[in-house]
């Protein structure tokens, strides 16, 4: 069993308290291109344009949001990356690590960043966002999350079906995966939930974004629902800032965005000014857990002293922008430059909370039992002890964390030394601190943030829900 597979097993249990298996596929052909007529390079965009809604970021939240809004309104979706279609590095899961995440060029689909903790991570730079470059696991939101968010259960269930129609599938299970499943059940990770999209404790076979032909599907596929006459999607368009206007003591109002195309030309897109009944035209940030707070700060909404240190005009002093970042084992985001293409400084404070460290330790112990189980015996090398496997994992250069302590005697130190990511970082624009329950940015008008959830599946759901209710 490979080292990466071992860590995916540990991370799954350590971060969720349950275990989900998803089949893996290794296709050779390209994904079918839907040939969207509304997809354009930003170089073809006019210098000035007007829309009812401007959505920044074509990822897990932005694509379903823009698609549903286009049923009633004229929508602009701005994506800093290119199209995912026809690219084998996206379609083929075997390219997931070897090509996509390892590509450090300026045109890579994934933009590498290293947190201040020393953990190597990636952020998407392609239409479809993280769903175009991750491992394709899918699970519905935890029921408690739905309840705490005060969502309508009926609407949530409708959104699941809307999403799953195009992008989620029942996986093919390989022999080693069946052995892991049976081993988990043998060692007491119960109940056996079989195949389900639901977020449940125990062992289950979860959904995958790879279909039965081995093709990856992404949030970009949800643009199939869009009204092609009312939506424009611009590719390779980098937003530099949101534009605000102020009058007297009233809140600053977002009224447009400035973006740059691949040739370096600047464009401006403005909100239309005609009335929309009780609704106001809006700009929506759905640029991801890093991109949205970064863009807020570049636009003058953030910690005042930090913004002034970079000569950014302060629109609203909002010290909590960028704070509360987590990556599923938390600190925050800060700008190091005014360049929107550059990564901000990010700190996650992995294992700061004792319970996170204990969950990792418990996960390692569970995997040790699975490896020793009868069900997994055909895939076990009896000449290699589990301790040897841990030592090999610890010696592998999976992060830049300074190695301390003796891994062979402390699972706690093993977890600290080998901490890595499963690309579920979130936060930065937290509800009640940066945005309200309706996702409106506190202190300004006509600006919202979506896609700040714990997972892409929750981001997709909120994007669809907002578009349907608007």
Helices and strands as residue ranges (DSSP letters): H 3-16, E 19-21, E 39-41, G 42-44, E 48-51, E 53-56, H 62-69, E 75-78, H 88-91, H 95-95, I 96-101, E 110-114, E 120-124, G 129-132, E 137-138, H 143-148, H 153-167, E 169-170, H 175-186, E 192-195, E 203-205, E 207-208, G 219-225, E 231-235, E 238-245, E 252-260, E 266-271, E 282-285, H 288-298, E 301-302, H 304-309, E 316-317, E 333-334, E 345-346, H 354-371, G 377-379, H 386-395, H 411-417, E 444-445, E 447-449, H 456-469
